């Protein structure tokens, strides 16, 4: 049984907000509409997140045909550090703008049974080789909540990065005492 608790908390929506930042930075670099960018970020939040370059497209065109590796690497780094960039800009914090937007997308997908495929923190039981933890992965959200965790084929680099990200998530989880 797959369960997703929809909690109005930033942790469940962080993969979605990180994806929004990644899409925004790509659109800015290419001078195209963010609506034409299809992308997804997996893993934990912060410097170990995993933007899936291999699945990133602009209106169906692979991103690697539009940007060179050096430029993509800079955008991936900027995505990983995007929260700090926004906090530095706003000076008073920003931990409510993007998470709120991401949470609205998730709730709309569930309430309106939109069956959206969104990156969300989901409890993993073997998916992506990970168990006993929450991690940002592609999730289909509909009237039954999390209806499916979608496992996509990752490149060797993406697999290694997701494993590293999961380890960072586990370290954070280990600090929580109940």
DRENSE-928082 format. One record per residue (C-alpha): residue number from 1; residue in one letter; x, y negated, z negated. Coordinates in pm, whole numbers, plus 50000, padded with zeros to 5 digits. Each point is the difference from the previous one (the first is absolute). Example, Ala and Ser with C-alpha at 12.3 -4.5 7.8 and 13.67 -1.06 7.14 Angstrom:
2
R     i   aa      px      py      pz
R     1    A   51230   50450   49220
R     2    S   50137   49656   50066
***
This chain:
178
R     i   aa      px      py      pz
R     1    X   50000   50000   50000
R     2    X   50134   49656   50097
R     3    X   49910   49712   49774
R     4    X   50071   49629   50030
R     5    X   49920   49777   49709
R     6    X   49913   49657   50130
R     7    X   50134   49775   49732
R     8    X   50026   49624   50046
R     9    X   50369   50018   49927
R    10    X   50296   49920   50219
R    11    X   50157   50348   49989
R    12    X   49744   50171   50225
R    13    X   50013   49723   50259
R    14    X   50374   49934   50012
R    15    X   50068   50224   50302
R    16    X   49728   49812   50187
R    17    X   50132   49657   49902
R    18    X   50356   50105   50092
R    19    X   49866   50111   50337
R    20    X   49831   49661   50046
R    21    X   50330   49824   49931
R    22    X   50185   50228   50244
R    23    X   49740   49934   50271
R    24    X   50014   49625   49935
R    25    X   50380   49985   50023
R    26    X   49994   50202   50324
R    27    X   49732   49776   50152
R    28    X   50202   49693   49903
R    29    X   50318   50140   50159
R    30    X   49817   50088   50323
R    31    X   49770   49696   50009
R    32    X   49692   50222   50038
R    33    X   49679   50042   49802
R    34    X   50029   50211   49687
R    35    X   49681   50171   50122
R    36    X   50204   50164   50277
R    37    X   50253   50153   49759
R    38    X   49933   50358   49888
R    39    X   50228   50099   49714
R    40    X   50015   50177   49667
R    41    X   50222   49987   49692
R    42    X   50030   50309   49777
R    43    X   50156   50073   49662
R    44    X   50032   49776   49701
R    45    X   49990   49623   49977
R    46    X   50320   49801   50024
R    47    X   50342   50067   50141
R    48    X   49939   50373   50056
R    49    X   49681   49963   50207
R    50    X   50004   50176   50338
R    51    X   49873   49805   50301
R    52    X   49929   50262   50267
R    53    X   50183   49847   50296
R    54    X   49937   50317   50202
R    55    X   49621   49938   49980
R    56    X   50011   49622   50044
R    57    X   49847   49867   50322
R    58    X   49881   49676   50154
R    59    X   49684   50073   50200
R    60    X   50132   50353   50052
R    61    X   50355   49898   50097
R    62    X   50263   50154   49768
R    63    X   50165   49727   49793
R    64    X   50344   50135   50096
R    65    X   49930   49888   50359
R    66    X   49935   49643   49884
R    67    X   50259   49942   49726
R    68    X   50355   50127   49964
R    69    X   50112   50204   49700
R    70    X   50179   49708   49831
R    71    X   49687   49781   50013
R    72    X   49780   50289   49878
R    73    X   50239   50067   49712
R    74    X   49976   49633   49895
R    75    X   49619   50017   50009
R    76    X   50001   50322   49794
R    77    X   50226   49831   49741
R    78    X   49779   49692   49997
R    79    X   49696   50222   49948
R    80    X   50167   50173   49706
R    81    X   50080   49663   49844
R    82    X   49681   49822   50110
R    83    X   49850   49978   49653
R    84    X   50304   49819   49865
R    85    X   49993   49765   50299
R    86    X   49637   49907   49932
R    87    X   50054   49956   49625
R    88    X   50298   49770   50073
R    89    X   49783   49797   50237
R    90    X   49699   49969   49768
R    91    X   50210   49962   49681
R    92    X   49711   50113   49777
R    93    X   49952   50358   50116
R    94    X   49805   50166   50277
R    95    X   49892   50332   49859
R    96    X   49635   49945   50079
R    97    X   49972   49872   50361
R    98    X   50109   50299   50207
R    99    X   49886   50270   49753
R   100    X   49653   49846   49998
R   101    X   49980   50006   50378
R   102    X   50124   50359   50012
R   103    X   49751   50107   49734
R   104    X   49715   49842   50198
R   105    X   50101   50201   50309
R   106    X   50002   50321   49797
R   107    X   49666   49933   49833
R   108    X   49835   49901   50331
R   109    X   50124   50321   50162
R   110    X   49844   50204   49720
R   111    X   49676   49806   49949
R   112    X   49934   49960   50373
R   113    X   50125   50352   50082
R   114    X   50241   49858   50258
R   115    X   50233   50303   49992
R   116    X   50302   49767   50019
R   117    X   50347   50148   49999
R   118    X   50187   49783   49750
R   119    X   50322   50039   49805
R   120    X   49900   50049   49635
R   121    X   50155   50139   49686
R   122    X   49851   50349   49973
R   123    X   50064   50291   49764
R   124    X   50209   50250   50194
R   125    X   49977   50376   49962
R   126    X   50258   50117   50253
R   127    X   49937   49749   50279
R   128    X   50326   49870   50145
R   129    X   50177   50251   49774
R   130    X   49905   49795   49693
R   131    X   49793   50113   49702
R   132    X   49877   49869   49668
R   133    X   50030   49635   50087
R   134    X   49836   49700   50163
R   135    X   50168   49877   50315
R   136    X   49900   49777   50291
R   137    X   49885   50220   50290
R   138    X   49746   49977   50285
R   139    X   49652   50057   49858
R   140    X   49660   50019   50167
R   141    X   49753   49806   49785
R   142    X   49625   50043   50039
R   143    X   49682   50038   49797
R   144    X   50155   50284   49800
R   145    X   50304   49793   49902
R   146    X   50326   50151   50114
R   147    X   49877   50251   50254
R   148    X   50335   50113   50138
R   149    X   50371   49948   49956
R   150    X   50142   49996   50351
R   151    X   50345   50151   50040
R   152    X   50189   49859   50296
R   153    X   50329   50133   50133
R   154    X   50286   49785   49875
R   155    X   50345   49954   50149
R   156    X   50291   50140   49797
R   157    X   50083   49647   49880
R   158    X   49637   49933   49901
R   159    X   49983   50332   49809
R   160    X   50318   49917   49811
R   161    X   49878   49647   49924
R   162    X   49662   50131   49877
R   163    X   50175   50250   49773
R   164    X   50217   49718   49859
R   165    X   49693   49781   49953
R   166    X   49816   50283   49822
R   167    X   50292   50043   49763
R   168    X   49980   49630   49913
R   169    X   49625   50038   49937
R   170    X   50064   50301   49776
R   171    X   50256   49800   49800
R   172    X   49742   49727   49947
R   173    X   49734   50256   49904
R   174    X   50240   50152   49745
R   175    X   50017   49669   49812
R   176    X   49625   50001   49936
R   177    X   49898   50148   49667
R   178    X   49644   50074   49904
***
